[in-house]
Amino acid sequence: MPKTDVVVTGLGATTPLGGDVATTWSALLDGRSGISTLPEEWHDKLPVHFAGQIAQEPSEKLPRPRLRRLDRTQQFALIAAQEAWDHSGAPEVDPLRLGVVVSSGIGGILTILEQYDTFREKGWKRVSPFTVPMLMPNSPAAAVALEFTARAGAHAPVSACASSAEAIANAVDMIRAGRADIVIAGGTEAAIHPLNIASFASMRALSTRNDDPQGASRPWDSSRDGFVMGEGAGILVLESAEHAAARGAKVYAHVSGVGYTNDAHDIVMPDPEGAGQARAITQALTDADLKPSDIVHVNAHATSTPAGDVGETRAIRAALGDAADQVAVTSTKSMTGHLLGGAGAVESIATILALHEGLIPPTINITDLDPEVAVDIVRDKPRDMPSGDVAAINESFGFGGHNIALAFHRV
């Protein structure tokens, strides 16, 4: 039986580059960094003083009484979901045929930490009664499902920094299985807090370029010294092609294939040869019925870590073979920082728009390309994408060895 064709009809985002998709996309094409020094005084106690802070605060879009009942992850998810829904034409759909898959890698960590401080300082009676529904890892999915009355199912896969890519993959599976006609899918993260920064810094995972925050995220550069934490959300409206055509919806791309693998190598470190990552790409191509030569672009996971970046280029080369010579690779994390559980969805939006607009955003901050990089990196300025019937891959990987590859096909 042929697979159900799944298409993208709506996009929404709130990121360190902008409060919506249009401003985020414009900044990506301009090669602008969204990284800045943290305004809070607590950063002086840490070895890292900067992050990719959200460009537009949720208070500009959500009423104050509602903000108090939502964790920051939920706030981001709702803002991005509303934009995506409006972008898709706010379709009329039976609630029983509408699903949600929205992930977070860490969940409501800010609520946990803030409410524990309240408990210690003021006692249990001052703890918010909304604490539990705010801290749950599934709270963003639940909030979005409530907002749009989605009754086909609401899911929240958690796979660290691969979470939102896995959410999109799960949404594709949900539509193909006939459980829903439309699924609101993506991810969100809000984890800029001294404990989280201290924890990643203790692992030596973060860049410490305090004198140059905008130059700190530098994937594939020889002097890269760690990732930059970011926050934000990306949401897609996915739909069966049949349902989208019946309502005359604009289609931005086909989600043609998904690949899921695990390294089973180390809880943190990726397999240096990228074998599991390569298998995920191969699975996505097989699922999409695409050949390596169909792929013209990869939006890489590349986080600006010494260990991860080069291994990923080996994986691309292993999966695509000689066709890798024709593939333009970029890392939009060089501008957004690493949105953790929100990264895969925001980068999927960039991949979709690259196909739709015919422009590949650059990787910034590469002054000395690592000689071990085995692929063609788009640097400093956008690059035209080939015309015609072409496809692109978005990759996301996470602590625990999770590997997700998504294949998008131009309309």
C-alpha positions as CSV (number, residue, x, y, z in Angstrom):
1,M,0.0,0.0,0.0
2,P,1.4,3.4,-0.9
3,K,2.3,5.8,1.9
4,T,0.1,8.8,2.7
5,D,1.7,11.9,1.3
6,V,2.4,14.4,4.2
7,V,2.8,18.1,3.5
8,V,3.6,21.2,5.4
9,T,0.9,23.9,5.3
10,G,1.9,26.1,8.2
11,L,5.0,27.4,10.0
12,G,5.5,29.2,13.3
13,A,8.5,30.2,15.4
14,T,9.8,32.4,18.1
15,T,13.6,32.5,18.3
16,P,16.6,34.5,19.4
17,L,16.4,36.1,15.9
18,G,12.8,37.1,15.8
19,G,9.3,36.7,17.3
20,D,8.0,35.0,14.2
21,V,9.0,33.0,11.1
22,A,9.4,36.0,8.8
23,T,11.9,37.9,11.0
24,T,13.8,34.8,11.9
25,W,14.1,33.8,8.2
26,S,15.2,37.3,7.3
27,A,17.9,37.3,10.0
28,L,19.1,33.9,8.9
29,L,19.6,35.1,5.3
30,D,21.3,38.2,6.6
31,G,23.8,36.2,8.6
32,R,22.8,37.9,11.9
33,S,23.6,36.5,15.3
34,G,21.0,36.3,18.0
35,I,23.5,35.7,20.7
36,S,24.1,38.3,23.4
37,T,25.4,38.8,27.0
38,L,22.9,37.9,29.6
39,P,21.4,40.9,31.5
40,E,21.1,39.1,34.8
41,E,23.8,39.7,37.4
42,W,24.0,36.0,38.2
43,H,26.1,35.4,35.1
44,D,29.1,36.8,36.9
45,K,29.2,33.6,39.0
46,L,29.5,31.4,35.9
47,P,32.2,30.8,33.3
48,V,29.6,31.6,30.5
49,H,28.0,35.0,30.4
50,F,25.9,34.8,27.2
51,A,23.1,32.9,25.4
52,G,20.6,33.0,22.6
53,Q,17.8,34.8,24.4
54,I,14.4,35.1,22.8
55,A,14.0,38.2,20.6
56,Q,10.4,38.9,21.6
57,E,9.1,38.2,25.1
58,P,5.9,36.2,25.5
59,S,4.4,39.1,27.5
60,E,4.1,41.0,24.2
61,K,1.7,38.4,22.8
62,L,0.0,36.7,25.8
63,P,-2.1,38.3,28.6
64,R,-0.5,38.6,32.0
65,P,-3.0,36.4,33.9
66,R,-2.4,33.6,31.4
67,L,1.4,33.9,31.6
68,R,1.3,33.1,35.3
69,R,-0.3,29.7,34.6
70,L,2.1,28.7,31.9
71,D,5.7,27.6,32.0
72,R,8.0,29.5,29.6
73,T,8.1,26.4,27.4
74,Q,4.3,26.4,27.1
75,Q,4.3,30.1,26.3
76,F,6.8,29.7,23.4
77,A,4.9,26.7,22.1
78,L,1.6,28.5,22.1
79,I,2.9,31.6,20.3
80,A,4.6,29.5,17.6
81,A,1.6,27.2,17.3
82,Q,-0.8,30.1,16.8
83,E,1.4,31.6,14.1
84,A,1.6,28.2,12.3
85,W,-2.1,27.7,12.6
86,D,-2.9,31.1,11.2
87,H,-0.2,30.6,8.5
88,S,-2.0,27.4,7.4
89,G,-5.3,29.2,7.0
90,A,-6.8,28.2,10.4
91,P,-8.3,25.1,8.8
92,E,-11.7,23.8,9.8
93,V,-11.1,20.2,11.0
94,D,-12.9,17.7,13.1
95,P,-11.2,17.8,16.5
96,L,-11.2,14.0,16.4
97,R,-8.9,14.2,13.3
98,L,-6.6,16.9,14.7
99,G,-3.4,15.8,16.6
100,V,-0.5,17.4,18.5
101,V,3.1,16.3,18.9
102,V,5.1,18.9,20.7
103,S,8.3,18.2,22.6
104,S,10.8,19.7,25.0
105,G,14.1,18.2,25.8
106,I,14.1,19.4,29.4
107,G,10.5,20.4,30.1
108,G,9.4,22.9,32.7
109,I,12.8,23.3,34.4
110,L,12.3,27.0,35.2
111,T,9.1,26.2,37.0
112,I,10.7,23.4,39.0
113,L,13.6,25.6,40.1
114,E,11.5,28.8,40.8
115,Q,8.9,26.9,42.8
116,Y,11.5,25.0,44.8
117,D,13.0,28.4,45.7
118,T,9.6,29.6,46.8
119,F,9.0,26.5,48.9
120,R,12.3,26.9,50.7
121,E,12.0,30.6,51.3
122,K,8.2,31.0,51.9
123,G,6.8,27.6,52.7
124,W,4.5,25.2,50.9
125,K,1.4,27.3,51.0
126,R,3.1,29.8,48.6
127,V,3.9,27.2,46.0
128,S,1.7,27.8,42.9
129,P,-1.2,25.3,42.4
130,F,-0.3,25.3,38.7
131,T,3.2,23.9,39.4
132,V,2.6,20.4,38.3
133,P,0.8,21.2,35.0
134,M,3.6,23.7,34.3
135,L,6.6,21.4,35.0
136,M,5.4,18.3,33.2
137,P,7.4,17.4,30.1
138,N,4.2,17.0,28.2
139,S,2.9,20.4,29.3
140,P,3.6,22.2,26.0
141,A,1.8,19.4,24.0
142,A,-1.1,19.6,26.4
143,A,-1.4,23.4,26.2
144,V,-1.4,23.3,22.4
145,A,-3.9,20.5,22.3
146,L,-6.2,22.5,24.6
147,E,-5.8,25.6,22.6
148,F,-6.8,24.0,19.3
149,T,-9.1,21.3,20.7
150,A,-7.0,18.5,19.3
151,R,-8.6,15.1,20.2
152,A,-6.8,12.7,17.9
153,G,-3.9,12.5,20.4
154,A,-1.4,14.7,22.1
155,H,2.1,13.3,22.4
156,A,5.5,14.5,23.7
157,P,8.5,12.4,22.7
158,V,11.6,13.3,24.7
159,S,14.9,12.6,23.1
160,A,17.1,15.5,24.4
161,C,18.2,17.7,21.5
162,A,16.5,15.5,18.9
163,S,13.1,15.9,20.6
164,S,11.4,18.3,18.2
165,A,12.7,16.5,15.1
166,E,11.3,13.3,16.6
167,A,8.0,15.1,17.2
168,I,7.8,15.9,13.5
169,A,8.7,12.3,12.6
170,N,6.0,11.0,15.0
171,A,3.5,13.4,13.5
172,V,4.2,12.0,10.0
173,D,3.7,8.5,11.4
174,M,0.4,9.6,13.0
175,I,-1.0,10.9,9.7
176,R,0.3,7.9,7.7
177,A,-1.4,5.6,10.2
178,G,-4.7,7.3,9.6
179,R,-5.0,8.6,13.1
180,A,-5.3,12.3,12.1
181,D,-5.7,14.5,9.0
182,I,-3.7,17.4,10.6
183,V,-1.0,17.4,13.2
184,I,0.5,20.4,15.0
185,A,4.1,19.4,15.6
186,G,7.4,20.7,16.8
187,G,9.3,21.6,19.9
188,T,10.1,24.2,22.5
189,E,12.7,25.0,25.1
190,A,13.2,27.5,27.8
191,A,16.3,26.6,29.9
192,I,18.4,29.7,30.3
193,H,19.0,29.5,34.0
194,P,22.2,29.6,36.1
195,L,21.9,25.9,37.1
196,N,21.5,24.7,33.5
197,I,24.4,26.9,32.3
198,A,26.5,25.7,35.2
199,S,25.7,22.1,34.4
200,F,26.6,22.3,30.7
201,A,29.7,24.3,31.6
202,S,30.8,21.7,34.1
203,M,30.7,19.2,31.2
204,R,32.9,21.6,29.2
205,A,30.1,21.6,26.6
206,L,29.6,25.4,26.3
207,S,31.6,28.0,24.5
208,T,33.3,30.5,26.9
209,R,33.9,33.3,24.4
210,N,32.5,35.9,26.8
211,D,34.3,38.7,25.0
212,D,32.7,37.8,21.7
213,P,29.2,36.3,22.2
214,Q,28.1,36.8,18.6
215,G,31.1,34.9,17.4
216,A,30.9,32.1,19.9
217,S,28.7,29.7,17.9
218,R,31.1,28.7,15.2
219,P,30.3,25.2,13.7
220,W,33.2,23.6,11.8
221,D,35.6,26.3,12.7
222,S,39.0,25.1,13.9
223,S,38.7,27.2,17.1
224,R,35.2,26.1,18.1
225,D,35.0,25.5,21.8
226,G,31.4,24.5,22.6
227,F,27.8,25.2,21.9
228,V,25.8,28.3,22.8
229,M,22.5,27.8,24.7
230,G,19.4,29.2,23.1
231,E,15.7,29.3,23.8
232,G,12.6,29.4,21.6
233,A,10.1,27.2,19.7
234,G,9.3,26.0,16.2
235,I,5.9,24.6,15.2
236,L,4.8,23.1,11.9
237,V,1.3,22.2,10.7
238,L,1.5,18.9,8.9
239,E,-1.4,17.6,6.9
240,S,-2.2,14.7,4.5
241,A,-1.8,16.0,1.0
242,E,-5.4,14.8,0.2
243,H,-6.8,16.9,3.1
244,A,-4.7,19.9,2.1
245,A,-5.8,19.7,-1.5
246,A,-9.4,19.4,-0.6
247,R,-9.4,22.7,1.3
248,G,-7.1,24.5,-1.2
249,A,-4.2,24.9,1.2
250,K,-0.9,26.4,0.2
251,V,1.8,23.7,0.5
252,Y,5.4,24.6,1.4
253,A,7.1,21.2,1.2
254,H,6.5,17.4,1.4
255,V,7.7,15.6,4.4
256,S,8.8,12.6,2.4
257,G,10.8,10.5,4.8
258,V,11.9,10.0,8.4
259,G,14.8,8.0,9.9
260,Y,15.3,7.0,13.6
261,T,18.4,5.4,15.0
262,N,20.5,5.2,18.2
263,D,24.2,5.2,18.6
264,A,24.3,3.1,21.8
265,H,27.8,4.5,22.1
266,D,27.9,6.9,25.1
267,I,25.3,8.8,27.1
268,V,26.8,12.1,25.9
269,M,29.5,11.7,23.2
270,P,28.3,10.8,19.7
271,D,29.9,8.0,17.8
272,P,33.0,9.7,16.3
273,E,32.4,8.0,12.9
274,G,28.8,9.0,12.8
275,A,27.6,5.5,11.9
276,G,24.2,5.9,13.6
277,Q,23.7,9.3,12.1
278,A,24.5,7.9,8.6
279,R,21.9,5.1,9.1
280,A,19.3,7.7,10.1
281,I,19.9,9.6,6.8
282,T,19.8,6.4,4.8
283,Q,16.5,5.4,6.5
284,A,15.0,8.7,5.7
285,L,16.0,8.4,2.0
286,T,14.6,4.9,1.8
287,D,11.4,5.9,3.5
288,A,11.1,8.9,1.1
289,D,12.0,6.7,-2.0
290,L,14.7,9.2,-2.7
291,K,18.2,8.7,-4.1
292,P,21.3,10.4,-2.6
293,S,21.6,12.4,-5.8
294,D,18.2,13.9,-5.1
295,I,19.5,15.7,-2.0
296,V,21.0,19.1,-2.6
297,H,21.0,20.6,0.9
298,V,21.5,19.4,4.5
299,N,20.7,21.6,7.5
300,A,23.1,20.0,9.9
301,H,22.8,19.5,13.6
302,A,26.3,21.0,14.0
303,T,26.4,22.6,17.4
304,S,30.0,24.0,17.4
305,T,31.4,21.3,19.6
306,P,34.9,19.9,18.9
307,A,33.7,16.2,18.9
308,G,30.3,16.5,17.2
309,D,30.8,18.6,14.1
310,V,33.3,16.6,12.1
311,G,31.7,13.3,12.9
312,E,28.5,14.6,11.4
313,T,30.2,15.5,8.1
314,R,31.6,11.9,8.0
315,A,28.0,10.7,8.5
316,I,26.8,12.8,5.6
317,R,29.6,11.5,3.4
318,A,28.9,7.9,4.4
319,A,25.2,8.1,3.8
320,L,25.3,10.0,0.5
321,G,28.5,8.7,-1.0
322,D,29.8,10.6,-4.1
323,A,26.5,12.6,-4.2
324,A,27.7,14.4,-1.0
325,D,30.0,16.4,-3.3
326,Q,26.9,18.2,-4.7
327,V,25.2,18.9,-1.3
328,A,25.3,22.3,0.3
329,V,25.6,22.0,4.1
330,T,24.8,24.7,6.7
331,S,24.3,25.1,10.4
332,T,21.8,27.8,11.4
333,K,22.8,27.2,15.0
334,S,25.7,29.6,14.2
335,M,23.1,32.3,14.4
336,T,20.4,31.0,16.8
337,G,22.5,29.1,19.2
338,H,21.3,25.6,20.3
339,L,17.6,25.6,21.1
340,L,18.0,22.1,22.6
341,G,14.6,20.4,22.3
342,G,13.4,23.2,20.1
343,A,16.3,23.0,17.6
344,G,15.1,20.4,15.2
345,A,11.8,22.1,14.6
346,V,13.3,25.6,14.0
347,E,15.9,24.0,11.7
348,S,13.2,22.1,9.9
349,I,11.5,25.4,9.2
350,A,14.8,26.8,7.8
351,T,15.1,23.7,5.6
352,I,11.6,24.0,4.3
353,L,12.0,27.7,3.6
354,A,15.3,27.0,1.8
355,L,13.5,24.6,-0.5
356,H,10.5,27.0,-0.9
357,E,12.5,30.2,-1.4
358,G,15.5,28.7,-3.2
359,L,18.0,30.2,-0.8
360,I,20.2,28.4,1.7
361,P,21.1,30.4,4.8
362,P,24.9,30.6,5.5
363,T,26.9,29.3,8.4
364,I,28.6,32.3,10.1
365,N,31.7,32.7,12.2
366,I,33.9,30.3,10.2
367,T,37.3,32.0,9.9
368,D,39.4,28.8,9.7
369,L,37.5,25.8,8.4
370,D,38.5,22.6,10.2
371,P,40.6,20.6,7.6
372,E,38.8,17.4,8.6
373,V,35.4,18.7,7.3
374,A,34.5,16.5,4.4
375,V,31.5,18.4,2.9
376,D,30.8,21.7,1.2
377,I,29.8,24.2,3.8
378,V,27.7,27.3,2.9
379,R,29.7,30.2,4.5
380,D,29.1,33.9,5.2
381,K,26.3,34.5,2.6
382,P,23.2,32.7,1.3
383,R,23.6,30.4,-1.6
384,D,21.1,29.7,-4.4
385,M,19.6,26.3,-4.3
386,P,19.2,24.3,-7.5
387,S,15.9,24.6,-9.2
388,G,13.6,21.7,-10.0
389,D,12.6,18.5,-8.3
390,V,15.0,18.5,-5.3
391,A,15.1,17.5,-1.7
392,A,16.8,18.4,1.6
393,I,17.7,16.7,4.9
394,N,17.4,18.1,8.4
395,E,19.4,16.3,11.0
396,S,19.0,16.3,14.8
397,F,20.9,14.4,17.4
398,G,20.6,14.2,21.2
399,F,22.3,13.0,24.4
400,G,21.6,9.3,24.8
401,G,22.6,8.6,21.2
402,H,19.3,9.7,19.5
403,N,19.5,10.3,15.8
404,I,16.7,11.7,13.7
405,A,16.8,12.6,10.0
406,L,13.9,14.2,8.1
407,A,13.7,14.4,4.3
408,F,11.8,17.3,2.8
409,H,10.9,17.4,-0.9
410,R,10.2,20.5,-2.9
411,V,6.6,21.0,-4.0
